[in-house]
Amino acid sequence: MNITLRQLTYFRSLATHHNFGRAAEAVHVSQPALSVQIREMEQALGGQLVERRARDVALTPFGRLVLAQTDKVLGEVQTLKDLARWNGGLSGELRLGIIPTIAPYLLPQALGAIRAEDIGLVVQVQESKTARLLEDLQAGRLDAVVLALPMESEKGLEVAPLFEDRFVLAGSAARIAALSGREDSLRPDHLGPETLLLLEDGHCLTDQALEVCGQARDHGQIDMGASSLSTLSRLVAAGFGLTLLPELAVGREAAGLVLRRFGGEEPSRQVALVRRASSLDDGWFRTLAQILARAGQEITEEVRATL
C-alpha cells in the first residue's frame, strides 16, 4: 500500500468542499487529476471513501475514519514545515490573515511596533473575509488570523482575545441632528425609520451590526451594498443614511461624519488572534498577540478620550 501526501491533501479538499470541481480548484489542479488520485487512494486502501452523487459527494463511514487519520497526518506534516520556518520565537516568516474591517486600521501601527522591537520577522499579509481566512488557516496556508468574534466553530483552534472595539453611530450633520434629544437613551435597536447602510453581505461587521440593531437582512430600511468601510463612510457623509462605525476606523474614516456614542451598554466587537492548536508555538503566538493587543488598545483608547 502506497498512500501519498498529495492524495491525502486532495482527499481532505474533497471532504471539505463536497464537490470534485471545487475541491480541485482549491488545490490548484484539474478535476480529472484529482479524481484519478482519489480513485487510486480508494484502491490502495481497499474501500470507497466517498459516495458520488449527481451534484456533490458525501463521505462514506469508511471515508470519515480515513479523514480523521488524514487530518492527523497532514497536521504533523505542517508542524514539520513550521519547524523549518521558525527559529527561536517570533522570527522567520509569518503568514498572517486579517479581515478587511480591521486590516487598514490596525496593521500600520502593529507592524511599526514589530519593527520597533527589532523582531526578525517577515510578515506576509492576506486580507479576506472570515470564512476564507479560517479555511486557509485550517489548510496550513496561514499561520494565524485576526478576526472578530464569535466564530462559527473554534474546534482545533486556539483563540487569544486582543481588545474590545466599540461601535459608534455615524451620520451626516442633518441625520444626527434629527436624533436630537435622544442621546442619553440612544440605542442601536431604537433607530426607528432611519436608513441603515452596511457593508455587502459576507462581512462579519454586517452580521454584528444587524444583531445589535435587532434587524433582519430583508428589512426595508437596510442597504447592504458598500464593499469597504471607506465607501460606506463616504455614502453616510453624503447623507444617504446612518451606519455603525467601529472605533478602530474612526481615525481614518470619520471625515465629514458626525459621531455619537450609544447610551447605556455600548455595542462592540471582540477582536482576536487565532491559530491552529496543532501548530508549532514556541512563544511567537503570545508575543504577536501582545503586540496586536497593545496596538489596538492604543487606537481605541485615543478615540474614547476624544469622543
Secondary structure, DSSP 8 states (H G I E B T S, - for coil): ----HHHHHHHHHHHHHSSHHHHHHHTTS-HHHHHHHHHHHHHHHTS--EEE-SS-EEE-HHHHHHHHHHHHHHHHHHHHHHHHH--SSS-EEEEEEE-TTTHHHHHHHHHHHHHHTT--EEEEEEE--HHHHHHHHHTTS-SEEEEEE--S--TTEEEEEEEEEEEEEEE-HHHHHTTTT-GGG--GGG-TT--EEEE-TT-HHHHHHHHHHT--TT-TTEEEEESSHHHHHHHHHTTS-BEEEEHHHHHHH-TT-EEE--SSS--EEEEEEEEETTS--SSHHHHHHHHHHHHHHHHHHHHHHH-
